[in-house]
Amino acid sequence: MKPIKDILDFPWMTEKSTAIRQLSNQYVFKVKPSANKIEIKKAIEARFQVKVEAVNTLNVQGKLKRTRGILGRRSAWKKAVVRLAEGETIKEIE
């Protein structure tokens, strides 16, 4: 298994991620693009000592941005939405 630092980057804290955390016990993380669902599940369980029920991932494409007339692109990244078992929470994030 890869080290946790090679899988997880950090929790993704937005209004939408906070809402789904409160409503459905799901947490959103920014992860390395090469990480798969099994590695993400094992890393979350090892890092936070919680039981993970499901992991959904999506690739976020970088947006085109223009600065002073020069066209550039932001980096693409991967997002993981992790659903925890009933009654489990991650205290470090809340």
SVG drawing of the C-alpha trace seen along z (x, -y; Angstrom):
<svg xmlns="http://www.w3.org/2000/svg" viewBox="-30 -42 34 44">
<polyline fill="none" stroke="black" stroke-width="0.4" points="0.0,0.0 1.1,-3.5 1.8,-6.0 -1.2,-8.1 0.5,-11.3 0.7,-9.8 -3.0,-9.3 -4.8,-12.1 -4.1,-15.8 -6.5,-17.5 -10.2,-17.8 -12.1,-19.9 -14.1,-22.5 -16.8,-24.4 -20.4,-25.3 -21.6,-22.3 -19.2,-19.8 -20.2,-21.1 -23.9,-20.7 -23.5,-17.1 -21.4,-16.3 -24.3,-17.5 -27.1,-15.9 -25.7,-12.5 -22.4,-11.9 -20.2,-12.3 -16.8,-13.9 -15.0,-15.4 -11.3,-15.1 -8.8,-16.3 -6.8,-13.3 -3.9,-12.4 -5.1,-11.8 -3.5,-8.3 -5.3,-7.1 -8.1,-4.6 -11.2,-4.0 -9.7,-1.0 -6.6,-3.0 -8.6,-6.0 -10.8,-3.9 -7.9,-2.3 -6.1,-5.6 -9.2,-7.3 -9.7,-4.3 -6.1,-4.3 -5.7,-8.0 -9.0,-8.8 -9.9,-5.4 -13.4,-5.3 -15.4,-2.8 -15.9,-3.8 -19.0,-2.5 -18.5,-3.9 -16.1,-6.1 -17.1,-8.0 -14.5,-9.8 -14.6,-12.4 -11.9,-14.1 -12.2,-17.9 -10.9,-19.4 -8.8,-22.6 -10.6,-25.7 -9.3,-27.9 -8.3,-31.3 -7.1,-34.5 -4.6,-36.8 -3.4,-39.9 -4.5,-38.5 -2.5,-35.2 -4.6,-32.1 -3.7,-29.5 -5.2,-26.5 -5.6,-25.6 -4.4,-22.2 -6.8,-19.2 -7.4,-17.3 -9.3,-14.5 -12.1,-14.7 -13.3,-11.8 -16.6,-11.8 -16.4,-9.4 -19.5,-8.1 -18.9,-6.9 -20.8,-4.2 -23.8,-5.2 -22.6,-7.0 -19.0,-7.6 -17.6,-11.1 -14.2,-12.6 -13.5,-14.9 -10.4,-16.5 -12.4,-18.1 -15.4,-19.4"/>
</svg>
